[in-house]
Amino acid sequence: MSYVKYFKRPELDNPILVAGFNGWANAGDVVTRSVSYLNQKLNAPIFAEIDPDPFFNFEASRPMVEIQGGQVVSITKPQGRFHVHETGGEGSDLIIFTGEEPHFRWSHYLQAFLDFAEENNVSLIITIGSGYDQVLHYEEKVSAVVSNTTAMNIARELGLSFLEYSSQASMSLLLVSEAENRGMAALGLWAHAPFYIHGTNYKLCSRVIETIAEISGLALETFELRAAWESLEKQINSLVEKNEKLRQQIREISRMTGTEPFSPPGDIQGAKVIQLDEFLKKKDES
């Protein structure tokens, strides 16, 4: 049984599939912002979607309905959609997936996803994930998770470090593992967001998109993202200078060394955190 519905079937030449799941592994909004930016920049239309009914609890994530003049115009369920960008030889064709992590039947979902990839002769799967880590806000650390030597060589050519990790699993990480079981090339990009800043991390989004562009051979500019973060970073630095607790946290992170798998420190919940959305709202109102 196929869980994927096609609206059209483009003729693609060994495309790269970029997958971004909104869910637990979306620190700094890196996943959702990156795939959204790709779709907008490339004007990538939807050509297929995964049937949500077998995988989602609609009581937990209710469908949205639009009614006009007493008639139902549309019903939108939790989505898992495949967009496409055909290059005509100017770099690799791209399939861009954006969707929610399913509530259940993860193994079935993963198999349906990889069946789709094989059906479309995908040459490489790139997943995007991000987590809060003990890094500084002026860093742009992205690590790699790989399924085989092909993906490992790509990561090395890009100068990416390999992820050391021991915590909860995400759909993006499990997808790389399942790809390995099938002998498929998959490269997971894992962005490390500073735990003391919550909000969209445009710097990490830019780094992820630039990495995808380098792999695929596409010309993708991220000037808007870089400019947005440059402005934010100046304001963040000013805020840090005025807050001793934040400065102490940053000094402690700066002193940290080693390559042990990351485990969030016990005092993160009580640590000083900059909420960027609230911070920017206050700046706009001042």
N, C-alpha and C positions, 0 to 999 in steps of 0.2 A: 504493500500500500504506500502510495506517495503522499507525503504531507505538504508538498510544495505545489502551489498553483501558479501557472505561468500566464501572464497577460500577453506576452509575445516572446519569441525565441530568437534573440540576436545571434548572428554568426560571429563568434569570438575566436581569436587565435591564441590559445594557451593563456588565458587571462590570469591576472593576480586577483585574489579575493581578499578584500580588507573587511574584517569583522569587528564591529563595536557593539558590545552588549551593555545596556544601561542596567545597573544594579549595584551590588556591593562593591565591586572593583572599579569605581568611577570617581576616585578621589580627585578633587580639583576640577571636576567636570571634564577631565581630559578625554574620556571616551566619547561622550555625547557631543562635545564641542568639536572634536576632531572630525568625526564622521559627518556631522552637519556641515562643517566648513568644506570638506571634500565634495559633498553633494552639491552645495551651492556654487562653489568655484567651477566645478566641472559640468554644472547643469545636467546632472545625471538623473534620468527618469527611472521610475520604478518599472521593473519588468517581471517580477515574481514575488511571491510572499509565502511564508509558512502558515499553514492553517493553525490558528491559535487554540481552537476548541479542545484538542486533546492535552494541552500543556499548561493551561492557565485556570486559576480559580477566579471566576468572574465576580464572586462576592468580595474577594480581596482586592481585585483590580477591575472595577466595574466598567463595562462598555459605556462610551459616551454617545448620546443621541442628540441630534439636531432636529427641531420641529419648527416648521414655518407654515403659518396659516392653518394650523391644526393638522398638518400632514407631516409624517416622518420623512425628512430629507435624506438623512444619513445616519448610520450606526458605525461607530469606530471601536473596534475591539483592540486589546493589546496586540501590538504589531511586531512582526519580524519580516522586514522587507528588503529585497535585493534591488539595488540601483545599478545602472550600467553606464560606463563611459567608454565609447569606442574611439580609438585614436587614429585609425586609418594608417597605422605604421609609425606614428610619431610617439614611440614609447609603447608600453604594454597596455592592452585593454584592461579596464578595471571593473570588477564587480564589487560594489560597496554594500555591505549588510549593516543595517541598523535595527535594533530591536531590544526588547526587554528579556532579562533572564527568565526562563520559564519557572513556574511554581513547582512542577513535578514532572516525572518521566524524563529526567535529564538524559539518560542514556539513549532513549528513543529519539529525542530531539537532536542529540549529537550525531546519531547515525543518519537521520534525515538530512542534516546539514552537510555531512560528508558525502552522502549519496548525490546530493545536488552538485557539490564541487566536482566529483568524478564525472558526472553526467555532462558538465560543461567544460571538461578538460582543463580544470584549473591547474596552473603550474606551481603556484605558491599561495598558501594561505597566510595572511598576516593578521594576527589578532592584536587588539589594543586593550590594555588594562592599566590601572593605576591604583596605588595605595599610599596611605599616609606613612611617612618614614621620618627618620631622624636625619634630615637633610636641611640645607639652608635655602632661603627663598631666592637667593641669587644664583643657585645651582640649577642645572637642567639635566638631571640624571635620568637616563633611560637605559634599562637593562634588557637582556634578551633571554627568551626561553625557546629552545629549539627541539624539533622532532627528529632530525636526522643530520647527516654530514652536509647535505646541500644547504640546509638552513644555517647550520653552524658556520660554514664558510662565508655565507652572506653576512652574518653577524660580525665575524672577524674582519671582513673587508670594510665594514662600517665603523669598526673600532668600538663596538658595543661590549660592555662587560656582561658576564653571564649571571643571571639572577640567583641569589642565595636566599631562600625563602622557606619559612615554616609557619604556616597559619592556615586560615580558611581558604577553601578552593573557590574559584570563580569559573563561570562558563568559558571565559577566554583561555584560562589555563588548562581546563579539561579538554578543550578542543584541540590544543596542541598535543596533548597526551594521546587522544584518540587518533589523531592524524598519524602519529608515530606507529600505532598498532596497525594501521593500514599501509604503511610505507609511503605516506604522503609528506611532502615538504611543507612545514608550517613553522613560522617565526612569530613568536609572541613578543610584542613590544610592551614593556612594563615601565611606566613612568613613576618616579618617586617624588611625591608631593610633600612639602614641609607640613608637619602635623600642626604647627601653630598658626597656619593660615588656611581658612576655609572659604572657598569661593572659586571662581573660575581662574585656573592657572594658565594664562595665555602663553606664557613662555614654554611650558611643557607641551601644550597643544601644538605650538609652532615647531618644536623639535620633532615631535612625532610625525607631523605632516611632511616636514622636510626629509625625514628618513624614508617615508613611503615614496616620496617623489624621487629620491636617489635610487631606490630599488627598482622602481617602475620606469625610470627614464622620462618622467613627465616634468614639464616646467610648471611648478606650483610656487607662487609667491605667497609669503606669509607676513608681508609688511604690516598689514593692519593689526595682526596679533602681536607682533613684536612691539609696535608703537603703543598699543594698549597696555602691554605689560611694563614697558619702560616708564610710562606715566604713573602706573600703579606702584612700581617699585620705589620711585622717589618718595611717594607718600608713605609707603610702608616703612622705609628707612627713617623717615622723620618721626613716625609713630614709635618705632623701636627705640630711638634715641631718648624718647620721653618716658619710657617704661622700663624700670630697673628689672622687673621680673622677666620680661621678654629678653632683655640683654643678657641676663644670666642664663636663660635657656639656650640662647644662641651660642654663648661662650662654651657651655657644656657640650653642645653638639659639635662645635669646632674642635674640641679636645678629643672627641671619640675617634678611635682607629680600629682596624681589624676587619675581618670578612665574615664574621659570624652571621647566620641567618637572622633577619630582622624580626624582632618580637616587640610590639609596642610597649613602651615602659609603663609601669603601673600608675604613674602620676599624670599621664596624658589627660585623663578626664578632668583633672583639677588644674591643668596647666592653663596659662594665659593663651587664649586663641583670638586671632584677629578674624572677625567675620567680615569678609570683603563686601558683601552686599549691604550690610548695615553701615560699614565704614564709608562706602561710596554715597549712600543715601544721606548720611550726616554731612559729607562734604558738599553735596548738591544743595542742601538746605541752608548751609552757612553763608 
